[in-house]
Amino acid sequence: MTFFGLTLSVALVDILMLNVLLAYSAYAVFSIGRLNVAFIAFSGLGGYISAIMWSRFHLPPLWCICLAIGTSALLALPLAVLLMRVTSVYLAIATIAVAAIFQDLLVNFQSLTHGADGIAGLPIVAGLDVLAPCVAVVILGFWLVSRSRWGIGMILQRSDERLALSVGINVNLNIAVLFMISASVAALQGALTAFWYGFVSPDAYSFSTVILVIAMVLLGGSSQWLGPLAGACFLTLIPQWLEPFGVWSDVATGSILLIVVLLLPEGLVGRIATRRGLHRARMSEESKWRLGDRTVRVGPSPVAMGSSEQAIWATVARTAAGTVLDRQPTYLRDFDVIAEQPAHPAGSHELLQCDNLTVQVGGLQILNAVALSVRAGEICGVVGPNGAGKSTLLNVISGFTAPGSGSTRFDGSDISHVPAWGRARLGIGRSFQQVRLVDSSSVRLNVQAGALRSSKTSPSDPCETSSIVNILRALNIEEFEDWPIRYLSYGTRRKVELARVAAGRPKLFLVDEPTAGVSHAHILGIERLLRDEARRGCAVVIVDHDLGFIQRIASRVVVMDAGIEIYQGPPSDAFADRRVISAYVGS
C-alpha cells in the first residue's frame, strides 16, 4: 500500500500500531497535566512478565498478556499513591528514577531476566490481526472517556486542580485510576511487542524511547484524545518518508519537528480543535443574527438607553416589519434587572453554621474565633477592608483551607473533616477571587463542568443542555455559548464562572468579589442570577468591596476586620456602626 509516495509494509504498520499504544499509555496521565515517564517501565514489565510466563511456565500467549496487564495495573496503584502529591517537573524526575531502577533490575537480575541478553525464543503471534483490534479498543476507550463526565473532569484537572475540586472531582482518585490505565496500556504494548519480535531485552526500554513517545504526545496534542494517534503517525512515518535523503533524513526530520512545534504549540490536533471551535463560534454568532419571526424587544429601561439608542432599535423593528433580528445586544437586556428589588427573605432552615473558626499562618492570625450562620434562601454579605480574612473564610467553608480550630456544620452534618471535593458534592458551590475557567475550552463546556456535582446524566443529555442554556440566557451570555473562554472580556468570564456554579444547583453559593473589575451592566446580570438562586432556596454568601451592591442585594451583612467579626446585622445599619467606620476610615 502506498501513502503519499511512501510504501507501507505490513511490518511498518505493525510498528506504527505499537507506537500508538505506547503513546496512549503516556497520554493517559498527560491528559490531566502530569508528565509520567514510568510508562516505559510498565511496558518493559509487560514484556518481561509475558516472556517469563511463556518460557518458564508455558502459559498460552493470551494468558501471559492478561497476567502482564493485571500485574502492571496492581503495581501502578501504590506508585500512584506514593507520587500523588508530586507535581510538575518533580513528578517527571521521580518517574524517570522509577524507569531507571527498572532498567537496572532487568540488567542485573540475570537469573530471571537473562541480563542484557534478554529472553528469546518467544512465539511470533502478535500480527496485524491482533494489533489492529487492540489499538482500536484503546482509541475507542479514550474517545468514550473524552465525551463523558469523567472526560470533562479531566479537562478541568489539567487546567486547574482547585477548579476541579470546586465542582466535586476527586483529583487523587483520578490520578490513581489514570496511573493504572497508563500501566495497563503500556503493559499491553510491551507484551504485544514481545510476541511480535519474539524476544525482549533491556535496550527496548531506554530513555531515547521515552523522549520519542513524549514527542509523539506533545506533537499530536496532549489535550486531545486524537493527539497520540496523530503524533505517533507523524514520528513513525515521516522518518521513513525522508529515508531517501540518506544522512540528511535525521536533519530534515528534526527541522520539520521544530517547525511544527514553533508554529503549532497546541499540537497538530490541538490546533485543528481550536480552529473548529472558533469556526463553530462564528457560525453560531451569525445564526443568532439571522432574520426570524420574533420581534425585537425595545422595551423601556429605567437606567438604560438614551433616546438615540431607543430610536435606533425602534427603527430596526419598524424596518424589518415583523421579521427582525433574533436578538438584541446583551447590554440592553441586562438593564431588565430591577436594581432596587428588596432582598429575598430567608427561610427558617439554618443551612450553614460555623463556630469559632481560627486560621493562623506563622504569627499572623487570619481568622480569630469567627462565627457565621446562614439560612436557606438568605443572601448574606461579608465585607471589610483588605486583609480582613473574608476570602479565607470562604476557603475554610469550602474546604480549601483547614482551620486550626472550630467546626463547620452544613445541612445538619459536621463537615469539618470533609475535603473540598466532598463538600462540593454535598452542595457547596463557589466562585473564586480570580476567575478560574478553562481558557482553551468553550463557554458551554465550562458551564457543563458545574453540573458534574449535581447530576449523573451525560453532559449531552437534552435536559442538562436545556438547563445550561437557561442559565446562560439568564446572564445574557447565550450568544457566547460556543466561544473559547480566552476570547471573552473579563466581565463575561466572571459571568461564565457564576453560571458554572449555578449549573450545579448548589445549596450554598459562595461568591468571592463578583463585581471586581466588572461593568455596571454585567453587575446587574450577576445580581439577577444571585437573586434567582436565593428564590429557589439556595443560601448565598457574597464577599465584595462594592458596598452599594451588598446593600441592594443582601438581607444581612457581616463586617470583618483583621480576622475578627465586628458587626452582624442589617446592611442599612452597618455603616452607622462606629466599629465599622473605624475599620474603613480609622478612628
DAGI-V72703 format. One record per residue. RES is the residue in one letter. OMEGA is omega in degrees with one decimal (999 if undefined). Layout:
# DAGI-V72703
RES_OMEGA, RES_OMEGA
This chain:
# DAGI-V72703
M_-179.3, T_-179.7, F_-177.8, F_178.1, G_179.8, L_177.6, T_-178.6, L_175.5, S_178.0, V_180.0, A_179.7, L_178.0, V_177.6, D_178.8, I_176.7, L_-178.8, M_176.2, L_176.9, N_177.8, V_178.6, L_-179.6, L_177.7, A_178.7, Y_176.3, S_175.9, A_-177.8, Y_-174.8, A_179.2, V_175.6, F_-175.0, S_174.9, I_173.0, G_-179.6, R_-178.7, L_-178.5, N_-178.4, V_-176.2, A_179.3, F_-178.7, I_177.0, A_-179.5, F_173.0, S_176.7, G_178.7, L_178.5, G_179.9, G_-177.1, Y_176.3, I_179.2, S_-178.4, A_-178.2, I_-179.6, M_179.8, W_-174.8, S_-175.8, R_-174.3, F_174.7, H_176.3, L_175.6, P_-179.4, P_-179.4, L_177.7, W_178.6, C_-179.2, I_179.9, C_178.7, L_178.6, A_-179.9, I_-178.5, G_179.8, T_-180.0, S_179.5, A_179.9, L_179.3, L_179.8, A_-176.9, L_177.7, P_176.8, L_178.9, A_179.2, V_-179.5, L_-174.3, L_-173.0, M_-176.6, R_-177.7, V_-177.1, T_173.0, S_-174.4, V_-178.5, Y_175.2, L_177.8, A_179.8, I_-179.1, A_-178.8, T_171.5, I_177.8, A_177.6, V_-179.9, A_-180.0, A_178.0, I_-179.4, F_-178.9, Q_176.3, D_177.9, L_178.5, L_-177.0, V_-170.7, N_-179.4, F_-168.0, Q_-178.3, S_-178.9, L_-172.1, T_-176.6, H_173.2, G_-176.4, A_179.9, D_179.8, G_-178.8, I_-177.9, A_175.9, G_179.4, L_177.9, P_179.1, I_-175.4, V_-175.5, A_177.7, G_-178.4, L_-178.9, D_176.8, V_-175.9, L_-175.7, A_177.9, P_179.5, C_178.6, V_-179.7, A_-179.9, V_179.7, V_-179.9, I_177.3, L_178.9, G_179.4, F_177.0, W_179.0, L_178.0, V_-177.6, S_-178.6, R_-175.0, S_174.5, R_178.9, W_178.6, G_177.0, I_177.6, G_178.3, M_177.0, I_178.4, L_-177.8, Q_177.1, R_-176.5, S_-172.3, D_-176.9, E_177.5, R_175.2, L_179.5, A_178.6, L_-175.3, S_177.1, V_171.7, G_179.7, I_176.2, N_-172.0, V_179.7, N_176.7, L_177.3, N_-179.4, I_-178.3, A_-178.2, V_-178.1, L_173.3, F_-179.6, M_176.7, I_178.5, S_-179.8, A_-178.8, S_179.8, V_178.6, A_178.9, A_175.7, L_179.8, Q_-179.5, G_179.6, A_178.9, L_177.7, T_179.6, A_-178.8, F_173.4, W_179.0, Y_-175.9, G_176.2, F_174.5, V_176.8, S_-177.9, P_-176.6, D_-177.0, A_-173.9, Y_-178.5, S_-178.7, F_178.1, S_176.0, T_178.2, V_-179.8, I_-179.4, L_-177.7, V_177.6, I_176.9, A_177.3, M_-177.1, V_-178.6, L_-178.6, L_179.1, G_-178.2, G_-174.2, S_-179.7, S_-176.3, Q_-176.7, W_176.6, L_-176.7, G_179.9, P_178.7, L_-179.7, A_-179.4, G_179.3, A_177.8, C_-177.4, F_-173.5, L_174.0, T_-173.3, L_-177.3, I_177.9, P_177.9, Q_-179.9, W_-178.0, L_-177.2, E_178.7, P_180.0, F_176.0, G_-175.5, V_-179.0, W_-176.7, S_178.9, D_177.1, V_-179.9, A_178.7, T_179.0, G_179.6, S_178.3, I_179.6, L_179.8, L_-179.9, I_-179.5, V_-178.9, V_-178.5, L_-176.0, L_-176.7, L_-177.7, P_178.1, E_-177.3, G_-177.6, L_-178.3, V_178.7, G_178.9, R_178.5, I_179.8, A_179.1, T_-179.4, R_176.7, R_178.6, G_178.4, L_179.1, H_179.3, R_179.3, A_179.5, R_179.0, M_179.0, S_179.9, E_-179.3, E_-177.8, S_-178.3, K_174.1, W_-177.2, R_175.7, L_-177.0, G_-176.5, D_178.5, R_178.5, T_178.6, V_174.7, R_175.9, V_-172.5, G_-178.8, P_-178.5, S_-174.6, P_-177.1, V_-156.5, A_-161.5, M_166.6, G_-176.6, S_-179.3, S_178.8, E_178.3, Q_-179.2, A_179.2, I_-177.8, W_176.8, A_177.8, T_177.5, V_-178.3, A_-178.8, R_-176.8, T_-177.9, A_175.2, A_174.2, G_174.8, T_-168.8, V_-177.4, L_-173.4, D_-178.0, R_170.3, Q_-177.0, P_-177.5, T_-172.7, Y_177.7, L_-177.7, R_179.0, D_-178.0, F_173.5, D_178.1, V_175.9, I_-170.4, A_-175.0, E_176.6, Q_177.7, P_177.5, A_-178.4, H_-179.7, P_-177.7, A_174.4, G_-177.8, S_-175.7, H_178.4, E_-172.8, L_-176.7, L_176.4, Q_177.5, C_-177.7, D_168.8, N_-179.4, L_-178.9, T_176.2, V_179.3, Q_177.5, V_-173.7, G_177.9, G_-176.4, L_178.4, Q_-176.6, I_173.0, L_-176.9, N_176.0, A_-178.6, V_175.6, A_179.4, L_173.4, S_-178.7, V_179.7, R_177.7, A_179.5, G_-178.5, E_171.1, I_-177.1, C_177.6, G_175.1, V_-176.4, V_179.7, G_179.8, P_178.0, N_179.3, G_-177.8, A_-179.7, G_-174.9, K_-179.5, S_176.9, T_177.7, L_177.4, L_178.7, N_178.4, V_-178.9, I_-176.8, S_174.0, G_-179.7, F_176.5, T_179.4, A_179.5, P_175.2, G_177.1, S_179.7, G_-177.7, S_177.4, T_176.7, R_-179.1, F_178.6, D_175.3, G_-177.5, S_176.7, D_-178.2, I_-175.0, S_-177.2, H_177.7, V_-179.8, P_-175.5, A_-178.1, W_177.7, G_177.6, R_176.9, A_179.2, R_176.9, L_177.3, G_177.1, I_177.8, G_-178.4, R_166.5, S_-174.2, F_179.4, Q_171.7, Q_-175.0, V_178.8, R_178.5, L_174.9, V_-171.2, D_-176.1, S_-177.1, S_-176.0, S_175.3, V_-177.8, R_-178.5, L_178.9, N_179.5, V_175.8, Q_-178.6, A_179.6, G_-178.3, A_179.3, L_-177.3, R_-165.2, S_-172.2, S_176.3, K_-178.0, T_178.0, S_177.0, P_-179.0, S_179.1, D_-176.6, P_-180.0, C_179.0, E_-179.7, T_179.6, S_178.9, S_-179.8, I_178.2, V_179.2, N_178.8, I_178.2, L_179.5, R_179.2, A_178.6, L_178.9, N_177.7, I_-177.9, E_179.5, E_179.2, F_-171.8, E_-176.0, D_-176.4, W_170.2, P_-175.4, I_-173.5, R_-177.8, Y_-176.1, L_176.3, S_-178.6, Y_-179.4, G_178.3, T_176.4, R_178.8, R_177.8, K_179.5, V_178.5, E_178.2, L_176.4, A_177.9, R_179.6, V_-179.0, A_-179.3, A_177.3, G_-179.1, R_-176.6, P_171.2, K_178.0, L_-175.5, F_178.3, L_-173.9, V_-176.3, D_177.1, E_-177.7, P_-175.0, T_-177.3, A_177.8, G_-175.2, V_-179.1, S_-177.9, H_-179.6, A_178.1, H_-179.6, I_179.9, L_176.9, G_177.8, I_179.2, E_179.7, R_-179.8, L_-177.4, L_176.0, R_178.6, D_178.3, E_179.2, A_-179.1, R_179.2, R_174.9, G_179.2, C_173.6, A_-177.0, V_174.9, V_-174.6, I_169.5, V_-178.8, D_175.6, H_178.3, D_-173.5, L_177.0, G_177.0, F_-179.4, I_-179.8, Q_-179.4, R_-165.8, I_-171.9, A_173.5, S_178.9, R_-178.3, V_174.4, V_179.9, V_-179.5, M_175.8, D_178.9, A_176.2, G_-177.5, I_174.2, E_-177.0, I_178.3, Y_172.2, Q_-178.5, G_-178.8, P_179.2, P_-176.4, S_-178.1, D_-170.8, A_-171.4, F_166.0, A_-179.9, D_-173.9, R_179.8, R_178.3, V_178.4, I_-179.6, S_-179.3, A_-175.4, Y_-173.0, V_-179.3, G_-176.9, S_999
